[in-house]
């Protein structure tokens, strides 16, 4: 009997105590920290989150050339989509998520409540339309390797050029994270978030920074102190840099360790322009 007690009861009690201690530590340390980070992140996000709420993630594709019917995804944009999925998993259940190409979504845009649009307006019609409807103060200049920022008060513009050699990935580029809501017909509010870059480098970097915000309550607090709020329109102009590789005409996959990005400018609701329409000639490289 004594041996049974020592061999069975004591190990069971010890295992139960260890499981309780681990659970207590996780609940009061790890889980609480994650919960605080998630709540902070949601404070600057535009999305409506409820039992019946869903989110649509849309993305741009490079149009086919000639007679081909194959649409392409650039490497950085593909990686951005994968990373965006990780971010959204912390906000919406997988069953509440759907992926639709911008070509398909643009034709029925009014039917969606929450939208995350990835990639720049040249290949993503949804990004182009929403940027115009919100009056985004940052413009991706058609036919030029630059973005232009327009001051609402003075109407003066500042241009930021992309550094890129022909046939290679950019070494310095600019992108935006744009957040806001649009009142649609029928008193429906559409909540939108855009991560878009002038090139695949800056598109990937904007999503990487959004992921950094998801994981850093401190970084979110910095933005909130600058006036960023989830129920207002806001925009971040982000500069992305990557190391120049010595092998000419050779591109390598993008990795977070190879990229440095920083916020060039923060735009609040009062900085936004009047709604406008963006048109792009996709034949211009």
N, C-alpha and C positions, 0 to 999 in steps of 0.2 A: 504493500500500500504506500509506504514511504517512498519507494523507488518510483512508483507511478506518479506520485505527486511531484517529485523532483523532475522526472523526465517529461511530464506532460503539462501540468498546471503552471509551473514556474516559467517555462519557455513561452507558453501562451500569454501569460500576464506580461512578460517582458516584451513580446512582440506587440501586444496591444498598446503598451506604454510608449514604445518607439513610434508606432503609427500615429498615436495621439499627439506626441511631441512634434513629429514632422508636419502633421496637419495643422497644428496650432501655429507653428512657425510660418508655414506657407500662408495661412489665412491672415496673419497679423503683419507679415513682412512682404512677401512676394505678391500675393493677391491684392493687398491693399495698395501697394505701389502701382501695380498694373491698372487698378480701378481708377486711381487718381490721374494717371497719365491719360487714360481713355476719356475721362470726364473733361480734362483740360483740352484735349484734342477736339472733342465734339463742340466745345464752346466757340471755336472759330470756323467750324464746318457749316455749310449752308443747308445740309440735308434735313428733311423731315424724317424722323425715325419713330416708327410706331409699328403696331402689330401687323397692319396691312400695307406698310410702306415697302417699296421695292426700289432698287437702284439699277440703272442701265449704264453699262460701261461701253463707250463707243470709241473707235479709233480710225485713223486714216490709213489708206493704202495707196501705194504708188501705182498710178494707172498703167495699163499695158501699152507697149509700143507696137506700132504697126498693126498686124492682124492678130497678134497674140491676145488671148483672153485671160491671161494669168496676172492677177493683181499681186503686188509684192509688199512685204513688210520689211522695213529697214531694221538692221540688227538692234540698234539702240531703242527703236520704237517697240520692237518685240519684247526686249528686256523690260522696258517701261510698263508694258501691259502686265507682265508677270508680277512685277513689283507692286503695281496698282492693286492687283488681286489680293496680295498679302495685306495691304493697307485696309481695303474694304472689308476683308474678313473680320476685322476688329470692330466693324460698325454694323454690317448686315450679315445675316446668316446666308450660307451658300444658296439656299433655296430661294432667297430674296434677290439674287443677283442674276443679271442676264447680260450677255455680250452681243452687240449688234454693230456691224460695220457702219461707218458714217454715211455710206451711200444708201443703205437701207433705212437708217434712222431719220435722215434728213427729210424723207418723203412723208413721215408720220410723226414729226417732232412734237406736235402738240399733245400727244397721247401719253407722255411720260412725266412722272413727278420729279424724280431725282436722276440727274445725269452727270456722269464723270466722263469728260471728253479728253482723249489723249492724242497728241500730235498737232502740228501747226496747221494753219488755215489753208495752205497750198493744197494739201491732200485730204484735209478733213473739213468737209462742208459744214458740219455741225459746229466745229470750233469757229469757223469764219462767221457763221450766222449769229452765234451767241455773243461773240466779241462785239459785233456791230450793234446788236440789240441792247447790250449793257452799256455801250459807249466807252469801251475800254480805251484808256489814254495811251496804250502801247499799240503800235501798228507794225505788222510784218510787211515790209515794203515789197510789193510785187516786182519781180524782175531784178531786185538788188539784194546783195548779201548784207542786210542790215535790219535793225528794228528802229522805229522812230517813236519818240515820246513827245507828246504835245501837251503843253501847259494850258489848262482850261482858261486861266485868267488872261495871260499875255498872248496866247495862241502861237507862241514861239515853240520851235521844235528842236530836239537834240537827237542826233543819230548815233547809234552804236553799231559798229561794223563787225562782221564775222571775219575771223582770221582762218583762212582755209586755202589749201593748195588744190589745184585741179586733180581729181582722182583720189584724194585722200580725205580722211575725216577732218573736221574742223579742230583746230587747237584752242580756239577761243570763240565762244558763241553766247547768244542771249536767248532767254526764254521767260515765260510768265507762268505764275499760278494765279488764276482768276476765279473769283468766287462771287456769287450773287444770286438773286431771284428775279424771275420775270413773271409778270401778271399776264396770264393767257386768257383767251375768251372763255366765258363761263365761270369767272371768278376763281380760276384755277391758278395756283402759284407753282411755277416750275423752278426747282432749285438746281443750280448748275455749278460745277467745278471744272476748270480747264487746266490741264498741264500741257503746255505747248512750247516748242522751241523752234528756232530758225533752222536748225539742223537736228539730226538724230542725237547728237551730243547734248544739246541743251534740252531736248525733250526728255531724255533719260535723266538728266540732272534735276529737272523740276520735280519729277516723280521721286527721285532720291531724297530731295529736300523735304518733300511732303512726308515721306517715310520717316525722316529724321524728326519732324514735328510730332509724328505719332508716338515716337519713343521718348521724347524729351519735354517734360512738363516745363522745364526752365526756359527752353527756346520758345515754347508757346506763350509763356508769361511775358517774354520780351516783346513779342508781337502785340499782345494784348495791351501792354503799356504804351505801344505806339498807336493805339486806337483801332486795332483789328478786332472785328466782332462778326460772329456768324450770321447775324441778322442784317448786316449791312453789306454793300458791295465793297470789295477790296481786291487789290492786285499787288503782286510782288514781281519786280523785274529782277531776274537772276542771271548772273554771269557765270558761265561754266568754262573751266580751263582743263586741258589734259596735256600730258607730256608729249612732246614731239618725238616720234620714234625715228631712229637713225636709218632704218631700212626704207628707202623711198618707194612709193607706189605700193606699200604693203600696209593694209589695215588690220588691226587686231581687235578682238571683241572688247567692248567697254566694260570696265569694272570700277566699282566705287573707289578702290584704292588708287586708281589712275586719274581720278577726277577731283578737282577742287572747285567749289562753287561758293558764291557769296551774294548777298542781297545788295543790289545797286540802288534800288529805290522802292519805297513803300507808298502805295496809293490808297487813299481813303475814298469814301463815297463822294465827298465834295470835289474830288479830283477828276471824276468821270465826265466824259464829254456827252453831248447829245447823241442819241441813238443814230447810227449810220449803217450803211450797207457796204460790205467788203466784197470785192470781186477780184478773182485771180485768173491770170492766164497760165494754165498748167504747162503750156509748151515752152515757157520761159524758164531757163535753168539758172 
